[in-house]
Amino acid sequence: MVTAPRRFTEETEMRIPSELMACRNELRRNFNNHHYERSDGGILFPKIGASAGGLFIGGVVSASVNGGPEEISPNLITNEGLAHIVSVIVGGGSQVGTWYIAPFGTDVSPAASWTAANFTATAGEIAAGYDETTRVEYDETASGASADNSASKATFTANTAITVRGIGILSVANKSATTGKLLAAARLATDKDLTDDETIDIQYTLTAANGS
């Protein structure tokens, strides 16, 4: 896992397809003018690059309890996460060196307005219910314009009865921290009830691709 800050260019891990790198100014303009469309899986900038058909940024979450079957759920990239992505791509902003995955338990669906500042209170971040001492590192590997942690999934070990209803991807390791950035959040397709010593493995895949 690379822990030093990284610039979001064609050579870095989570990279934009090369033909879209020339559209950086368009991306910033479309973001500032709110010319983008949200879907269950991500965000489409339909007006960027006529030859490319737009820019899509999205992701999915896979959850497995006690090594059982994986269940796939769509994610939502927050406004805070989108602003960070645009800042890094077109504004020379600093790349977050390490992201972290945090489970939440409130019966709520993620909203674009969620931030790192309100995630804990709004989503009901589970902090005392699992053994790991911090939020679990998102240890990603990249291939092309996609990154995931399939080789090193985030594992949470329950130390009491808990219900995991979703996850967030955040830039600060400390449980219940209200600083940093919330990149994305996902409500799991079904609630995951765990008892002491049971585990849940989380895989998160982030993709940047030409739109259709």
C-alpha positions as CSV (number, residue, x, y, z in Angstrom):
1,M,0.0,0.0,0.0
2,V,1.4,3.4,-0.9
3,T,1.1,5.7,2.1
4,A,2.7,8.9,0.8
5,P,0.4,11.5,-0.9
6,R,-0.1,10.7,-4.6
7,R,-1.0,12.9,-7.5
8,F,-4.0,11.8,-9.6
9,T,-2.4,11.4,-13.0
10,E,-2.3,8.8,-15.7
11,E,0.5,7.0,-13.9
12,T,-1.1,6.8,-10.5
13,E,-3.3,4.1,-9.1
14,M,-6.9,5.3,-9.4
15,R,-6.5,7.0,-12.8
16,I,-8.8,8.6,-15.4
17,P,-8.7,7.1,-18.9
18,S,-6.0,8.9,-21.0
19,E,-8.4,10.4,-23.5
20,L,-10.2,12.2,-20.7
21,M,-7.1,13.7,-19.1
22,A,-7.3,16.5,-21.8
23,C,-10.8,17.3,-20.4
24,R,-9.7,18.6,-17.0
25,N,-11.0,22.1,-17.5
26,E,-14.3,20.7,-18.8
27,L,-14.5,18.5,-15.7
28,R,-14.0,21.5,-13.4
29,R,-16.5,23.6,-15.3
30,N,-19.1,20.9,-15.3
31,F,-18.7,20.2,-11.6
32,N,-18.9,23.9,-10.7
33,N,-22.1,24.3,-12.8
34,H,-23.6,21.0,-11.4
35,H,-23.7,19.4,-14.9
36,Y,-23.5,15.8,-13.7
37,E,-26.0,13.0,-13.1
38,R,-26.1,10.7,-10.1
39,S,-27.0,7.0,-10.3
40,D,-27.0,4.1,-7.9
41,G,-23.5,3.2,-8.9
42,G,-21.8,6.6,-9.3
43,I,-21.7,9.9,-11.1
44,L,-21.8,10.7,-14.9
45,F,-20.5,13.9,-16.4
46,P,-22.4,13.6,-19.7
47,K,-21.1,16.8,-21.4
48,I,-17.4,16.0,-21.1
49,G,-15.6,14.9,-24.3
50,A,-17.8,14.4,-27.3
51,S,-15.6,11.5,-28.5
52,A,-15.5,9.9,-25.0
53,G,-19.2,10.2,-24.3
54,G,-18.6,11.5,-20.9
55,L,-16.8,10.6,-17.7
56,F,-18.3,8.0,-15.2
57,I,-16.9,7.7,-11.7
58,G,-18.5,5.0,-9.5
59,G,-18.0,2.0,-7.4
60,V,-19.6,-1.1,-5.7
61,V,-19.3,-2.8,-2.3
62,S,-19.0,-6.5,-1.7
63,A,-19.8,-7.9,1.7
64,S,-19.3,-11.4,3.1
65,V,-20.0,-12.7,6.5
66,N,-17.8,-15.4,8.0
67,G,-16.3,-16.2,4.6
68,G,-19.7,-16.9,3.1
69,P,-21.2,-15.8,-0.3
70,E,-20.5,-12.2,-1.3
71,E,-23.3,-9.7,-1.7
72,I,-22.9,-6.7,-4.0
73,S,-24.3,-3.3,-3.2
74,P,-24.0,0.0,-5.1
75,N,-22.3,3.0,-3.5
76,L,-22.9,6.7,-3.5
77,I,-20.0,9.2,-4.0
78,T,-20.7,12.1,-1.7
79,N,-20.5,15.8,-2.7
80,E,-17.4,16.0,-0.4
81,G,-15.9,13.0,-2.2
82,L,-16.6,14.4,-5.7
83,A,-15.2,17.8,-4.8
84,H,-12.0,16.0,-3.6
85,I,-11.7,14.0,-6.8
86,V,-12.1,17.1,-9.0
87,S,-9.7,19.1,-6.8
88,V,-7.0,16.4,-7.2
89,I,-7.6,15.9,-11.0
90,V,-7.8,19.5,-12.1
91,G,-6.8,21.7,-9.2
92,G,-3.5,20.2,-8.1
93,G,-4.9,19.1,-4.8
94,S,-3.2,16.6,-2.5
95,Q,-4.2,13.0,-2.9
96,V,-5.2,11.2,0.3
97,G,-2.4,8.7,1.0
98,T,-4.6,6.1,2.8
99,W,-8.4,5.7,2.9
100,Y,-10.2,3.7,5.6
101,I,-13.5,1.7,5.8
102,A,-15.9,2.2,8.6
103,P,-19.1,0.3,9.2
104,F,-22.4,1.9,10.2
105,G,-25.5,0.6,11.9
106,T,-28.3,3.2,11.5
107,D,-31.3,2.3,9.3
108,V,-30.6,5.0,6.8
109,S,-29.6,5.4,3.1
110,P,-26.5,7.4,2.3
111,A,-27.1,11.0,1.0
112,A,-24.9,13.2,-1.2
113,S,-24.7,15.7,1.7
114,W,-23.0,13.3,4.0
115,T,-19.5,14.4,5.1
116,A,-16.8,13.1,7.4
117,A,-18.0,15.7,9.9
118,N,-21.5,14.2,10.1
119,F,-20.9,10.6,9.1
120,T,-20.6,9.3,12.7
121,A,-23.8,10.9,14.0
122,T,-25.9,10.5,10.8
123,A,-24.9,7.0,9.9
124,G,-24.4,5.7,13.4
125,E,-20.8,4.6,12.9
126,I,-20.1,1.4,14.8
127,A,-17.0,2.0,16.9
128,A,-17.1,-0.1,20.0
129,G,-18.7,-3.2,18.4
130,Y,-15.6,-4.7,16.7
131,D,-12.1,-5.7,17.8
132,E,-10.0,-3.7,15.3
133,T,-8.7,-0.6,17.1
134,T,-9.2,1.8,14.2
135,R,-11.2,2.0,11.0
136,V,-9.8,-0.6,8.7
137,E,-7.4,0.4,6.0
138,Y,-8.6,0.3,2.4
139,D,-5.5,-1.5,1.0
140,E,-6.2,-1.1,-2.7
141,T,-4.4,-2.4,-5.8
142,A,-5.0,-0.7,-9.2
143,S,-5.6,-2.2,-12.6
144,G,-6.2,0.2,-15.5
145,A,-8.7,2.8,-14.3
146,S,-10.1,0.7,-11.5
147,A,-8.9,0.1,-7.9
148,D,-10.1,-2.5,-5.3
149,N,-9.0,-4.3,-2.2
150,S,-9.8,-7.8,-3.4
151,A,-6.4,-9.0,-2.4
152,S,-6.7,-7.6,1.1
153,K,-10.3,-7.1,2.1
154,A,-11.2,-5.0,5.1
155,T,-12.2,-7.5,7.9
156,F,-14.2,-6.5,11.0
157,T,-14.4,-8.9,13.9
158,A,-17.4,-8.4,16.1
159,N,-16.9,-8.3,19.9
160,T,-20.6,-8.2,20.7
161,A,-23.9,-8.5,18.8
162,I,-24.0,-5.8,16.1
163,T,-25.9,-5.1,12.9
164,V,-23.9,-3.7,10.0
165,R,-26.1,-1.9,7.6
166,G,-23.5,0.0,5.5
167,I,-20.0,1.4,5.2
168,G,-18.2,4.6,4.6
169,I,-14.8,5.3,2.9
170,L,-13.0,8.0,5.0
171,S,-9.6,9.7,5.1
172,V,-9.0,9.5,8.9
173,A,-8.2,6.2,10.7
174,N,-9.7,7.0,14.1
175,K,-13.1,5.6,14.9
176,S,-15.8,8.3,15.1
177,A,-13.4,11.0,13.9
178,T,-15.2,14.0,12.4
179,T,-12.3,15.4,10.5
180,G,-11.0,14.6,7.0
181,K,-13.1,13.6,4.0
182,L,-15.9,11.1,3.3
183,L,-15.3,9.8,-0.2
184,A,-18.3,7.5,-0.5
185,A,-20.9,5.5,1.4
186,A,-23.0,2.5,0.7
187,R,-26.1,0.9,2.3
188,L,-25.7,-2.9,2.1
189,A,-28.4,-4.8,0.2
190,T,-29.3,-6.7,3.4
191,D,-28.5,-6.0,7.0
192,K,-25.6,-8.1,8.4
193,D,-26.2,-9.4,11.9
194,L,-23.0,-10.5,13.7
195,T,-22.4,-12.0,17.1
196,D,-19.1,-12.1,19.1
197,D,-16.1,-13.3,17.0
198,E,-18.1,-13.4,13.8
199,T,-16.5,-11.5,10.9
200,I,-17.5,-9.4,7.9
201,D,-15.2,-8.8,4.9
202,I,-15.7,-5.7,2.8
203,Q,-14.4,-5.2,-0.7
204,Y,-14.7,-1.8,-2.3
205,T,-14.1,-1.2,-6.1
206,L,-13.8,2.3,-7.5
207,T,-13.8,2.8,-11.2
208,A,-13.3,5.7,-13.6
209,A,-14.4,5.1,-17.2
210,N,-15.6,6.6,-20.4
211,G,-19.4,7.2,-20.3
212,S,-21.6,5.6,-22.9
